[in-house]
């Protein structure tokens, strides 16, 4: 039985609007009150520096698929430099048909995972949408440390507006991106809301630049 991916329509440009520095700082403080480690950096270059300062050479690191990481050169450095034990580089060597169980286990609980999110509410809730859900377990619990790099246009007022952003902006952008690389599109199958993270396991780096979807 084939499944036709519904066309989500054009991206809603309402969700491209940047947040100012004061709003970013307020969001960072809200995240800290919920147990996240959070900071606002000067730009993408500083965000990249912060990521690599937090990960020791030789550490096991997984990179969630992310336009933000790609644009900042973070995913390429982790996967190709040889400085890290890259989970994604290992996954690329495995066969999904015959080694699917091994792939699921390898990607589920890395020591570090680096990625992004699709929305952050003004009061500090992190929201992530996914087609497969492959990164969500690691974000929610299984990874030892989580580092999220998030552009200023992803701040939203509250959870309902964040869900709209996922459905009306992030999904249409990803749908178009997937079609451009030869796939039929994408869908929003699973959504994770992280409201508290005691102990600082999750670090959030807020960047005053437009990054990712």
C-alpha positions, 0 to 999 in steps of 0.5 A, a space after each residue: 500500500 503506497 502512502 501519498 504525502 499531502 502537500 502542506 502548501 507554501 510556507 507561512 512567512 509570518 514565521 520568518 520574523 526575527 526576534 530582537 536581542 532583548 527577546 532572545 535574552 528573555 527566552 534564555 532566562 526562561 530556559 534556564 529557569 526550566 533547567 536548560 543551559 542557555 545563552 545568546 551568542 553574538 553570531 553563527 561563528 560564535 555558536 560554532 565555537 561554543 559547540 566545539 568547546 563543549 565536545 571533547 576531541 574523540 567523543 562519540 557524537 551524533 548529528 541530527 539532520 539540520 539545515 542550521 548545522 549544515 550552514 554553520 559547518 558543524 555537521 561537516 566538521 563532526 562527520 568528516 574531520 576525524 576529530 570525533 567518533 561520528 555516529 552518522 559516519 558509522 551509520 553511513 557504512 551500514 545497510 538499512 535492510 540488513 543492519 536496521 537494528 544495529 543502526 537504531 541502537 547506534 543512533 539512539 543513545 549517543 554520548 553527545 547529540 548536536 541539532 536544532 529545534 523548530 520553535 522555542 516559546 517565550 517561556 522556554 519550551 523547546 519544540 521539535 518536529 520530525 518525520 521519522 522521530 529518529 532524533 527525538 528519543 536522544 533529545 528527550 532522554 537517551 543522549 548523554 548531552 544535547 546541544 541545540 543551535 537555534 536561530 532567532 526566527 524560531 521564537 514563538 509566543 506559546 505552544 499553540 503558535 509553536 505548533 502552527 510554526 511546525 505545520 505552517 512553516 517548518 514542514 512546508 520548507 522541509 517538504 520542498 527541500 526533500 523534493 529538490 533532492 529527489 524525494 516525494 516530500 516530507 511529513 510531520 509525524 512526531 512532535 516533541 515538547 521539552 518543558 523541563 531538563 533538570 541538571 543541564 543535560 540540554 544546552 541551547 545556543 540562541 543565535 541572532 541570525 536566521 538559521 534553518 527552518 
